Amino acid sequence: MKLSRFVRAFFADLATATGTTIVILFLGLALFGPLIAPYSPTKQHADAIRLPPSTMYVLGTDRLGRDLLSRIIYGARDILLLAGGGTVLAVLLGTFIGVSVTYLGGWLEELVFRLFDGLLALPALLLALLLLGAVGPSRSGVLLVIVVVYTPIVARVVRSVVLSLKTRGFIEAARMRGERLGYILWRELLPLVMPTLAVEAALRFSYAIFLVASLGFLGVGVQPPSPDWGLMVLEARNEFALAPWSLYAPAAAIALLVIGVNLMAEGVRRAIREDVTR
Amino acid sequence: MTIPVLTVNNLTVAYRVGQQELAVVREVSLAVHEGEILGIVGESGSGKSTLGLAILQALPSTGRICAGQVFLDGVELTGLSGSARRALWANSLRLVPQNPLAALNPTMRIGEQLIEAIGGDRTTATAQAINVLKRVHIPDPARVMRSYPHELSGGMQQRVMIAMALHGTPRLLVLDEPTTSLDVTTEAAVIDLLAELIAEKQPATIFISHNLGLVARLATRTAVMYAGELVEVAPTMSLFAQPRHPYTQGLLQSLPRPGLRYDHHPLHSINGIIPAPGALPAGCVFAPRCSLADERCRCERPSLIAITEHHLTRCHYWQQVPQSTSLPSVAAPSASSNDNGDVFLTAHQLTKTISRRQSLFDKLRGQPAPVVKALAGVDLTLHRNRILGVVGESGSGKTTLARCLIGLSEPSSGTVELLDMPLAPNIQRRSREQLRRLQMVLQNPQEALNPALTIGEALMRPLIRLGGMDRQAARQRVPELLRLVKLPPDYIDRRPAQLSGGEKQRVAIARALAATPDLLLLDEAVSALDVSVQAAVLNLLAEVKERTGVSYLFITHDLAVVSYLADDVVVMYRGQIVESGPVQAVLAPPLHPYTEALLTAASARGIRLREAEESGSLPENGCPFYPRCPRTPGNICATTPPPWRDAGNGHRIRCHIPLEELQIIQRSVLIEL
């Protein structure tokens, strides 16, 4: 019963259902990419340099004769794994810090959140470049960037909820019966943070997609010849006049995925709000 | 007979909730004449506020008048165009809302807001604003004009709202619970002011309140609302003397009255709860909770019948509504109520100072941080099997005292001892056994339960943590706990959102009682509840005490409740105890001028206090109550702390006025009343 309500929330109206469908579609590409893709993403077709879209190469080919459709399909796995994995890690870490440090309060809270404020004062991309400069461009580097950039944001959102909860009567009642810290944090507080957290996680996910693509575009993220969407935009940019389709395909993929995630997040937010006000 | 100012014809108002429309006010007809005050009483959820807003044409956007008309001086208000409606709001219709701070614009000075409300030429409006502030007895109108709303006390804010509502010549005044957010002493002064101004300006007035005492004092006629319907309308005197509807009768019976005591007279309480709009019974709306109801009531909806020219009731069997107001008195249990049990808990010289935020500049200059004394040296002794009432206005330190006893706040100095063993000031350092012995029910039932956890889980935890049970055993005990607070056992799997406020409070009480504490602290535990629910909770507390021998420390601002439930009482003012002793000795007659003011606030001829200053500039030495005391003998109060005087039988008061003199004053007051 609870599950069906959960599923229904993702298809509540046309916009949400569209978003969910788009996200599922891309998830399908990421999972079953090798089965769907017509060619290898790195295979260079010497006879098909910079071909416009045709029946053979549905989205055309790039300057090395690689099939763009196959590269987009394989690229979906990278971007979803990095953005999704990074978001999950950041949300877990941010929630843990946000709930426990805020509930404990005192100088620890002051210290941790001043530090986070300092991190948030730096533009996300600048911070990312600094970090990747230090650890070198790689997949795990990108993952680290997402965690470092988004953990403080998630922690702050969680903190705002916990602050309003920690002086409520039910928490004081728990203290009056000598509940252990763990029970108060994870059984009493966490479930009440979940609705806000679900919305925040969806939002972070869509920003993380952007961040991964941006890092690829700046050349500090996933390295060639991997079929990364941001990297594909970078490579296609120089020959926009010769082969505009090679730019359109990855740019459209990024835009479509972000729009899909946002539409889905908006639907989830509405469903949760209705659940709360009911 | 004159033509009424306000006529309401068959008014039905509905709110849109999701896809459907739910009628919350149904087929209400009433008329109010010039200068007349019509009281509207009813429990929360009865639709009384919605009715008020519908009459003013000020419903929120989700509300809609579905049927019926509202006439003001013969002009129909429903369906007026925007500009005509605005003109009407500016000139004829006025509202005094429940929460003045929410109704005043926090970014505008009071003067600006008044001038805007008065309208017209600025110079004359300014002069008028000052005049109207004088009319509401604001001592320094020029200063108040320059103030922002947050700089004024609650009573002052409400005076400003009344000034706004009563400038010029309003035709219709709606008072929507105008004193609910105020202290009893301030409430008394505001009600006096309203009575005076209404008598002068003669608007037709609708006074919406859940407080039957206030309605009895102010209203000429009273209408009782239940589940969106008027169930009884009558002149106030006859409604209170001879209620002709079982609901009215039930409400009146559920009030604690002087002379009733918890150990002899259980209060009457109305079974069940008010039906939700959309889940109304087919016949009479009150039938499911009515003791007179039969088959006819469940099928056939009664209409509003005129018993006499002025007395209307919506009941098939109004002749059978019991008229006697006496309560069944039960035999006194063992004569325990007057012998002192052993000393259980003592507090010595508890103080709690709260330092205000200090600017860095002041800190660098070495200025001492400004402090507020929430508790200023409180001594307290609690006996086993006794009920101690703690009364006082808001800000008197009642809640701080309870929180320091239980350890949720740490006192700045002083000690608390449980059975002669010192208790750690911080709750985290107290042993499990100490935690079990003391429990507390907090003020706000809406926050008492975690919305994410089931009622069963909430009730199991104290059994597991403090009772030493495993989950299995704890779960088996839960139905018993639910039965103790008169809730059905299937509530075990419900979540707090499915419970009403009264039910939540009962679960909170059950949770506090689960691990069989020896002392239960109750912080305004019944204040947020409707009278019929309050009666049920008070009965419950009396019953549990009888059965388990638990003691209570009962914090309240309601003296009727204290005189019903408490054995002993302490009166607090500004963090100090000013009077303490057995409840009969303290309250009848009151000796301390402050107790007297609290007690006589409900009467039109009681003594009134000067408005408290927000700044908290207390006399350095001397009596904290002196700046507001109406009976101060002179300068000595400002310079010397008042001595404790012993009035015998454990009754002690703190005042410069000699006891004999106070007794003489009070005797003459009693005769006057």
Contacts between the chains, C-beta under 8 A, distances in Angstrom:
chain1	res1	chain2	res2	distance
A	168	B	447	4.5
A	169	B	442	4.1
A	169	B	443	7.8
A	169	B	444	6.0
A	169	B	447	4.1
A	169	B	448	4.3
A	169	B	449	7.9
A	169	B	508	7.5
A	170	B	447	6.7
A	170	B	448	6.2
A	170	B	449	5.6
A	170	B	450	4.2
A	170	B	458	7.7
A	172	B	408	5.7
A	172	B	440	8.0
A	172	B	442	6.4
A	173	B	442	7.3
A	173	B	448	6.9
A	173	B	508	7.5
A	173	B	511	6.6
A	173	B	512	7.7
A	174	B	461	7.4
A	175	B	408	6.9
A	175	B	427	5.6
A	175	B	428	7.4
A	176	B	406	6.5
A	176	B	408	7.3
A	176	B	427	6.6
A	176	B	435	6.6
A	176	B	438	7.9
A	176	B	439	6.1
A	176	B	440	6.1
A	177	B	435	6.2
A	177	B	439	7.9
A	177	B	461	6.3
A	177	B	462	4.7
A	177	B	465	4.6
A	177	B	466	5.4
A	177	B	515	7.1
A	178	B	427	7.9
A	178	B	428	7.9
A	178	B	430	7.7
A	178	B	432	5.9
A	178	B	435	4.9
A	178	B	465	5.7
A	178	B	466	7.1
A	179	B	461	7.1
A	179	B	465	6.2
A	187	B	453	7.5
A	188	B	450	5.5
A	188	B	452	7.6
A	188	B	453	7.3
A	191	B	450	8.0
A	191	B	452	3.6
A	191	B	453	7.7
A	192	B	450	7.3
A	192	B	451	6.8
A	192	B	452	5.4
A	278	B	497	7.7
